Amino acid sequence: MTRCRDLRGLWFSAPAAVVYLPLIAIPLAYSLYLSFHYWDGRAPAWTAAGIGNYLDMAKDKVFWRSLAHNLVLVAFSLAVQLPVAMLLAVLLERTRRLDGLMRTCVFLPYVLPTVVIALVWRSLITASVPEWLASPDWSLSAILLAVTWRFIGFHTVLYLAGLGMIDRQLYEAARLDGTSEWQCFRHITLPLMKPVIIVSATLAIVGSMKYFDIVFLMTGGDPDHATELLATYLFKMGFAHDRMGYSSAIAVALVVLALGSTVAMLQLKRWSDRRQ
């Protein structure tokens, strides 16, 4: 019986495997293989590089600067984006007037095309504080604002779903005992929302590590690599500087960082589940 269930599970996962293998697994394997070669993207022959691309990456100051910017994006997402999303979720969950309209307005930035978001934010910043995008000291702040504005609604919806699963009687009983709103949030909402928070944090971390589109459209990683991320840097190395092997090495490092972050958050979730 168990074997039959396993076979049925394989059949159900077959459609996903059909999509996964050609679109994800094969390109990943190809990038890994290419990362051990020198290639300009046009020549018919590749030159074996061994770990040469990875040694170049270890000495590349722009690579480490790009990684630092990704980590800043991760930190900003965890410290600002997710707490604000939680606050919005709690407020929307308690608001009954214009509930549907308010939720739509919060979620709208996430479903807008990336090109629209980048152009709108670029226009707004250029019109109000034009020195931001041209300044190495302030351009990254503009990127953080645009990315936060886009994704805060997504995490708000996740938290709203989690809040909807909490039994309202727990709050009623706590209020009868004289518990304040902050105490209810701290001792009821946060512990019961922990699985949702971990999922949200995992998505924020992985998304921040591989982010590309808004940054590329707003600044292209400039000025002077002040807004460069790993994804934009590997794109430039591959298609602007004709270093496809080096670009693939950066892509491999990016995949390893994203997978490592995911595994770490899954372990955190398992540890949290054991404590409950």
C-alpha positions in Angstrom: 0.0 0.0 0.0 2.8 2.4 0.9 4.6 1.6 -2.4 1.4 2.4 -4.3 1.1 5.7 -2.6 4.7 6.5 -3.4 4.1 5.7 -7.0 1.0 7.9 -7.1 2.9 10.7 -5.6 5.5 10.4 -8.3 2.8 10.5 -11.0 1.3 13.6 -9.4 4.7 15.3 -9.3 5.5 14.3 -12.9 4.0 17.5 -14.5 6.1 19.7 -12.2 9.2 17.6 -13.0 8.5 18.1 -16.7 8.6 21.8 -16.3 11.4 21.9 -13.7 14.0 19.8 -15.7 14.2 21.8 -18.9 13.6 25.3 -17.4 15.6 25.1 -14.2 17.7 22.0 -13.7 19.3 21.9 -17.1 20.2 25.7 -17.2 21.6 25.4 -13.7 23.8 22.4 -14.7 24.9 24.3 -17.9 25.8 27.4 -15.8 27.8 25.3 -13.4 29.7 23.7 -16.3 30.3 27.0 -18.0 31.6 28.6 -14.8 34.8 26.4 -15.2 35.5 27.8 -18.6 36.5 31.1 -20.3 34.1 32.0 -23.0 33.1 35.3 -24.6 29.6 34.1 -25.6 30.4 34.0 -29.4 33.5 31.9 -30.0 32.7 28.3 -30.9 35.4 26.9 -28.6 35.6 27.2 -24.9 38.8 27.4 -22.9 39.1 25.4 -19.7 39.5 27.7 -16.7 39.4 25.3 -13.8 38.6 27.4 -10.8 40.0 30.5 -12.4 36.7 32.3 -12.6 36.1 31.6 -8.9 39.5 32.9 -8.0 38.8 36.1 -10.0 35.5 36.4 -8.2 37.2 36.2 -4.8 39.5 39.1 -5.8 36.8 41.2 -7.4 36.0 44.2 -5.3 32.8 45.0 -7.3 31.5 41.4 -6.6 31.9 41.9 -2.9 30.4 45.4 -3.1 27.4 43.9 -5.0 27.1 41.2 -2.3 27.1 43.8 0.4 24.3 45.7 -1.4 22.3 42.5 -1.5 22.8 42.0 2.2 21.7 45.6 2.8 18.5 44.8 0.9 18.0 41.7 3.0 18.5 43.6 6.2 16.2 46.4 5.2 13.5 43.9 4.1 13.7 42.1 7.5 14.0 45.2 9.7 11.6 47.6 7.8 9.5 45.9 5.1 8.2 42.9 7.1 7.4 44.9 10.4 5.5 47.5 8.4 3.7 44.7 6.5 2.7 43.2 9.9 1.4 46.5 11.1 -0.7 47.0 8.0 -2.0 43.5 8.3 -3.1 44.0 11.9 -4.7 47.4 11.1 -6.5 46.0 8.0 -7.7 42.9 9.9 -9.4 45.1 12.4 -10.8 47.6 9.9 -14.2 46.8 8.6 -15.0 50.0 6.6 -13.8 49.9 3.0 -12.0 46.6 3.9 -11.9 45.3 0.3 -10.8 48.6 -1.1 -8.0 49.1 1.4 -6.7 45.6 0.8 -6.7 46.1 -2.9 -4.8 49.4 -2.6 -2.2 47.7 -0.4 -1.7 44.8 -2.7 -1.8 46.8 -6.0 1.9 47.7 -6.1 2.8 44.0 -6.2 0.8 43.2 -9.3 1.9 46.3 -11.3 4.4 45.7 -14.1 8.0 46.2 -12.9 8.7 48.6 -15.8 5.8 50.8 -14.6 7.1 50.8 -11.0 10.6 51.6 -12.1 9.7 54.4 -14.4 7.2 56.0 -11.9 9.7 55.9 -9.0 12.5 57.2 -11.3 10.3 60.1 -12.4 9.2 60.9 -8.8 12.7 60.9 -7.4 14.2 62.8 -10.4 11.5 65.5 -10.0 11.7 65.9 -6.2 15.3 65.0 -5.3 17.2 64.6 -8.6 20.6 64.2 -6.8 19.5 60.8 -5.2 19.9 58.6 -8.3 23.1 60.4 -9.3 24.6 60.2 -5.9 26.7 57.2 -4.8 25.6 57.9 -1.2 21.9 58.2 -1.8 21.0 56.1 -4.9 20.8 52.8 -2.9 18.2 54.5 -0.6 16.0 55.2 -3.6 16.2 51.6 -4.6 15.3 50.4 -1.1 12.2 52.6 -1.1 11.0 51.4 -4.5 11.5 47.7 -3.7 9.8 48.1 -0.3 6.8 49.9 -1.9 6.4 47.1 -4.3 6.7 44.1 -2.0 5.1 45.3 1.2 1.6 44.5 -0.1 2.6 40.9 -0.8 3.8 40.3 2.7 0.8 42.1 4.1 -1.5 39.6 2.3 0.5 36.7 3.7 0.1 38.1 7.2 -3.6 38.7 6.7 -4.0 35.1 5.8 -2.2 34.0 9.0 -4.2 36.4 11.1 -7.4 35.0 9.7 -6.5 31.5 11.0 -6.2 32.7 14.6 -9.2 31.8 16.8 -10.9 35.1 17.8 -11.9 33.6 21.2 -8.3 33.7 22.3 -8.4 37.5 22.1 -11.8 37.7 23.7 -10.6 35.6 26.7 -7.5 37.7 27.0 -9.4 41.0 27.0 -11.7 39.6 29.7 -8.6 39.1 31.8 -7.6 42.8 31.3 -4.9 42.1 28.7 -3.9 45.2 26.7 -3.7 45.3 22.9 0.1 45.2 22.9 0.1 42.2 25.3 -2.4 40.4 23.0 -0.2 41.1 20.0 3.0 40.0 21.8 1.7 36.9 23.6 -1.0 35.7 21.1 -0.5 37.1 17.7 3.3 36.8 17.3 3.6 33.2 18.6 0.7 31.9 16.5 2.0 33.9 13.5 5.5 32.5 13.7 5.2 29.9 10.9 3.9 32.6 8.5 6.6 35.1 9.6 9.3 32.5 8.8 7.8 31.8 5.4 7.6 35.6 4.7 11.2 36.1 5.9 12.4 33.3 3.7 10.8 34.8 0.7 12.1 38.2 1.5 15.7 36.9 2.0 15.8 34.8 -1.2 14.1 37.5 -3.2 16.6 40.1 -1.9 19.5 37.9 -2.8 18.4 37.5 -6.5 16.8 40.8 -7.1 17.3 42.4 -10.5 14.5 44.2 -12.4 13.8 47.5 -10.6 17.5 48.1 -9.9 18.4 47.5 -13.6 15.6 49.7 -14.9 16.2 52.6 -12.4 19.9 52.8 -12.2 21.5 49.9 -14.0 23.7 49.4 -10.9 25.2 53.0 -11.3 26.5 55.4 -10.3 29.9 53.9 -9.9 28.4 50.5 -8.9 26.7 52.2 -5.9 23.5 50.2 -6.5 25.1 47.1 -8.1 23.5 43.8 -7.0 24.8 40.4 -7.8 22.1 39.8 -10.5 22.9 43.1 -12.3 26.6 42.5 -12.1 26.5 39.0 -13.5 24.3 40.4 -16.3 26.9 43.0 -17.2 29.8 40.6 -17.0 28.1 38.2 -19.4 26.5 40.5 -21.9 28.4 43.8 -21.7 31.9 42.5 -21.0 31.7 39.2 -22.8 32.8 37.1 -19.8 30.1 34.4 -19.8 32.2 32.0 -17.8 32.8 34.6 -15.0 29.1 35.6 -15.2 28.2 31.9 -14.7 30.5 31.7 -11.7 28.7 34.6 -10.1 25.3 33.0 -10.9 26.5 29.8 -9.2 27.5 31.7 -6.1 24.1 33.5 -6.1 22.3 30.1 -6.3 24.4 28.7 -3.4 23.6 31.8 -1.3 19.8 31.6 -2.1 19.7 27.8 -1.4 21.8 28.3 1.8 19.4 30.9 3.0 16.4 28.7 2.3 17.9 25.7 4.1 18.7 27.9 7.1 15.2 29.3 7.3 13.7 25.8 7.0 15.9 24.6 9.9 14.7 27.6 11.9 11.1 26.6 11.2 11.7 23.0 12.3 13.4 24.2 15.4 10.5 26.6 16.1 8.0 23.8 15.5 9.8 21.5 18.0 9.6 24.2 20.7 5.8 24.6 20.3 
